[in-house]
Amino acid sequence: MATAKKKTAKKKVRAAKPATRSVKKKKVKKKVRKKVAAPASEQSLAESNGVASPKRRTTAKAMAATQRDISVSEFFAKNRHLLGFDNPRKALLTTVKEAVDNSIDACEEAGILPEIWVHIQQTSADHYKVGIQDNGPGILKKQIPLIFGKLLYGSKFHRLRQSRGQQGIGISAAGMYGVQTTGKPVKIISKVGARKSAHYYEIQIDTKKNEPRILNGKGEGVDIPPGDKGKEYIEKHGIEWVEQPHGTRVTIELEAKFVRGRGSVGEYLEQTAIANPHITLNYEDPDDFVYTYERSTKTLPPEPKEIKPHPYGVEMGRLATMLEEAQGSTLSEFLTSRFSRVSSPIARRICQSAGVGTRTNTRKVGRKEAELLFHAIQKTKIAAPATDCICPIGEDLILKGMHKVVPGEFYAAATRPPSVYRGNPFQIEVGLTYGGTAPTQNITKDLLLDLLEETDARTVRQFLVHTFNGLGGEGADKIIKTASLGTRQTPGKLKPKEIEALFTAMKNVNIAEGQSMEVLRYANRVPLQFQQSACAITQTILNTNWRSYGLSQSRGGLPKGPVSLMVHIASVWVPFTSESKEAIANYPEIQKEIRLGLQAVGRKLGMFLRRRLRVKQQSDRREIFLRYLKEVSNAVSEINGVKQPELYEQLVNVAKRRTADADMKLDERGKKIQEDPTQLDLGENVLIVDPTQHEAAINRVETVEEEPEQD
Ligand SMILES: Nc1ncnc2c1ncn2[C@@H]1O[C@H](COP(=O)(O)OP(=O)(O)OP(=O)(O)O)[C@@H](O)[C@H]1O
C-alpha cells in the first residue's frame, strides 16, 4: 500500500541520521531556548504589563484543512493588475487590445486581409460596452466557450512562431474582468462560412474551476441559420454583428473609464495602423466619432514559420521536462527531433561530451545525466537558429505607415538583420519622423472645447502634456505662460476668456524647441503604451547620443525637437517583463540591436539636418548680398563709369553662384534634384515630404450623421 511504503521510507530516513547530528541539534535548541527565555522577574513584569509570551495560534493540522489548490482564474482575478487591469482606464484599453490583437492574428494566420470594427458605448456612469469584430476565419462551435471562458487556453503558447498573442490568457481575462465588475456575460458570435450557421454564446467564467459557464440556449449556446432567417434572428435579439460571410465578434461590458490622448484606445488603434499597414480599422468611440484607418497595402505580411527551440536557449528544468515527455526515444532521436540545428553528428558530439550513449533511452536518463547533457550542450558548437522565421514590417512599409499617421517632413527607416537572444531569433526595426506642424497648432477651437470637456487631467499642464503627442512639459509651460494661466488650474473649469487665451497661445507659441521625442514602442506589431521607463527600448534611446545627429539632449533625457521614433521588436518569443506585456526585458543582445538601428536612422537625420542648415545659411547670406548689391553697383558705376545694370546683373550672378546651396531642392528620397557631385545620398529608406501638406496629429473626423427620423 502506498501509505505503508511512505511510513517505512520515513522511518528509514530517521534511522539513517547520525547520532551526533541529533545531539548537536539539541544543543543548539537549548542555546536558543536560553536566549529566548526571559528571567522570571522579567517575564512576570511583561505579563503584568499585559504583554504575554506568544501562544500557538494554530496547528499544522488546522492549517492543512485550509490548504488547497488555487485555480489559475482565482489567482488572476485577485491579481488582475498583472494582466493590465489595474484601473478602469487601463482595463478598457487592455480589453480592446486583447481582442484586436487576436483578430489580426487570426486573420493573418488564415491568410485573410484583416478588417476590424471596434465600437465602444457608454452604458452607465462608469460602465462601457466594447464590441470588437473581425472578418477572420471564425471559431469552431465547441472551441468558443473554452477560448472565452477558460484562462490559459490557446493555440500560441506551445509553439515558437511570431504572433501577437503568446500566453492564452488575454481575451478570457478581459471577459472575466467584465463579469467581475458588471456581472454581465461575455457575448460571442462567430461564423466560419457564408453558408454555415453562426454560433452565438453568452458566457461567464467560473473562477473556482477555471471553466466556462454557458448562459444562453439552455447551456448549449444558439445556432443562427445563414441567410435572411438568421438576419431576422440577429435583429430580433439585438445581437450586434456587422454582416460578413465569416468572422468573430466579442462583446464585453466592463467597468471602465474612457479617455483621449496618452494611453488611450484611440492612440493604440492609431499606432496599430502605423505598424500594420495591411489592416483596415473602423473605430466608433462613445461620443459617436467614427475613425477609419484604411489599409495602405493589400499584401499580407509573409506567413511566419514555426521553429523548434534552439538548444542554447533551453534551461536545465525545461530540458529535464522535455526528456520526461520524450517517452522512451533514444537520446540521439530526442536531440535531433526536439531541437533546431541539431543534426546526428552534433547529437553524437553532445552525448560524447556528456559521457552518455547516443542510444540511451530517455526514460533511463536521470537528473545527473540530464545535468551532464545540459552542460555538454553549452560546450558544443551549434549553429545559430534559423532566422527566416521572423517577419519584419520592412523599411518601405514603416515609411508608408509613419507618413500616414505622424506629421513630418523627413522620414527614415532601418530594418536590422535578425539576431538571437537566449536561443530565440528576433529582429529590430526603427522608424524616425522629423518636423511637421506641432499638434497644438493644428486644432480648431471646437476641438479644443471638446478635448477640455472630455479630459480627466486635473491641471491644464497635465491636459496639454497628455493630449498632445510630443509636446512635453517645457512646451506646455510655454503655452500656459503665454496664456497667463495658472499651472494648477482645472481644465474643465476654465472661463471662456481663459479658453480663448489658451487657444491663441497654442496657435502662436513655437513649441518645437521644447518638444521632446515621442517614442512609439512595438512588439510583434503591437503598440506598447505603458511602463515606458522600464522598457529596454526606452533605456537604449536614453543612452544614445542624439546630439551627434543634430538634436539637443540633456543628460539622461529624451532628445528635444519635433521628432517621433518607432522601435519594433519581432520575435518568436518576445521577452516581456510581465504577463501584461507592456515592456521588453533588458537582454544585452536586444539592446545592442536597438542601438545599431537607432544609429542607422540617426545618421540619416544628421545628414538631412546639416544639409537643411546649409540651405538656410546660404539663403540668409544671399539675402544680405542682394540687399547691398544695388548700392554697390551704383557707387562703382559712379566712380569708374561702368554701366550699372550690367554690373548689377554680373554681381547678382556671382552672389547666386556663391550661395548655390540655397536653391537646393531634394527629391523625396533626399537626393538633390539637379545633378551635383556633392549630392546628398541618403539611400533608399528615407522619405522627404512637404510638411504643409500633412494632416494634424490630432485630427477628429466628423460624427456619424444621425438618421433622419421617420414621420
Ligand atoms: N477573433 C478570433 N478569431 C479566431 N481565433 C481566436 C480569436 N480570438 C481568440 N482566438 C483563439 O483563442 C486563443 C486564446 O486567445 P487569448 O487572447 O486568450 O490568448 P492568446 O492570444 O493565445 O495569448 P495572449 O494571452 O498572449 O493574448 C488564441 O490562441 C486563438 O487561437
PDBQT file of the ligand as one rigid body, heavy atoms in Angstrom, charges set to zero:
ROOT
HETATM    1  N1  LIG A 801     -11.113  36.532 -33.078  1.00  0.00    +0.000 N 
HETATM    2  C1  LIG A 801     -10.586  35.295 -33.052  1.00  0.00    +0.000 A 
HETATM    3  N2  LIG A 801     -10.639  34.505 -34.156  1.00  0.00    +0.000 NA
HETATM    4  C2  LIG A 801     -10.098  33.262 -34.152  1.00  0.00    +0.000 A 
HETATM    5  N3  LIG A 801      -9.477  32.700 -33.079  1.00  0.00    +0.000 NA
HETATM    6  C3  LIG A 801      -9.396  33.413 -31.955  1.00  0.00    +0.000 A 
HETATM    7  C4  LIG A 801      -9.951  34.753 -31.870  1.00  0.00    +0.000 A 
HETATM    8  N4  LIG A 801      -9.721  35.225 -30.628  1.00  0.00    +0.000 NA
HETATM    9  C5  LIG A 801      -9.058  34.248 -29.965  1.00  0.00    +0.000 A 
HETATM   10  N5  LIG A 801      -8.839  33.163 -30.748  1.00  0.00    +0.000 N 
HETATM   11  C6  LIG A 801      -8.140  31.896 -30.344  1.00  0.00    +0.000 C 
HETATM   12  O1  LIG A 801      -8.239  31.852 -28.943  1.00  0.00    +0.000 OA
HETATM   13  C7  LIG A 801      -6.964  31.641 -28.342  1.00  0.00    +0.000 C 
HETATM   14  C8  LIG A 801      -6.888  32.294 -26.977  1.00  0.00    +0.000 C 
HETATM   15  O2  LIG A 801      -6.844  33.713 -27.077  1.00  0.00    +0.000 OA
HETATM   16  P1  LIG A 801      -6.240  34.560 -25.874  1.00  0.00    +0.000 P 
HETATM   17  O3  LIG A 801      -6.378  36.009 -26.190  1.00  0.00    +0.000 OA
HETATM   18  O4  LIG A 801      -6.857  34.114 -24.607  1.00  0.00    +0.000 OA
HETATM   19  O5  LIG A 801      -4.702  34.153 -25.822  1.00  0.00    +0.000 OA
HETATM   20  P2  LIG A 801      -3.518  34.317 -26.876  1.00  0.00    +0.000 P 
HETATM   21  O6  LIG A 801      -3.865  35.327 -27.900  1.00  0.00    +0.000 OA
HETATM   22  O7  LIG A 801      -3.157  32.934 -27.377  1.00  0.00    +0.000 OA
HETATM   23  O8  LIG A 801      -2.330  34.836 -25.935  1.00  0.00    +0.000 OA
HETATM   24  P3  LIG A 801      -2.216  36.178 -25.011  1.00  0.00    +0.000 P 
HETATM   25  O9  LIG A 801      -2.718  35.812 -23.671  1.00  0.00    +0.000 OA
HETATM   26  O10 LIG A 801      -0.749  36.457 -25.028  1.00  0.00    +0.000 OA
HETATM   27  O11 LIG A 801      -3.049  37.230 -25.698  1.00  0.00    +0.000 OA
HETATM   28  C9  LIG A 801      -5.968  32.156 -29.361  1.00  0.00    +0.000 C 
HETATM   29  O12 LIG A 801      -4.727  31.490 -29.186  1.00  0.00    +0.000 OA
HETATM   30  C10 LIG A 801      -6.657  31.839 -30.688  1.00  0.00    +0.000 C 
HETATM   31  O13 LIG A 801      -6.354  30.512 -31.081  1.00  0.00    +0.000 OA
ENDROOT
TORSDOF 0
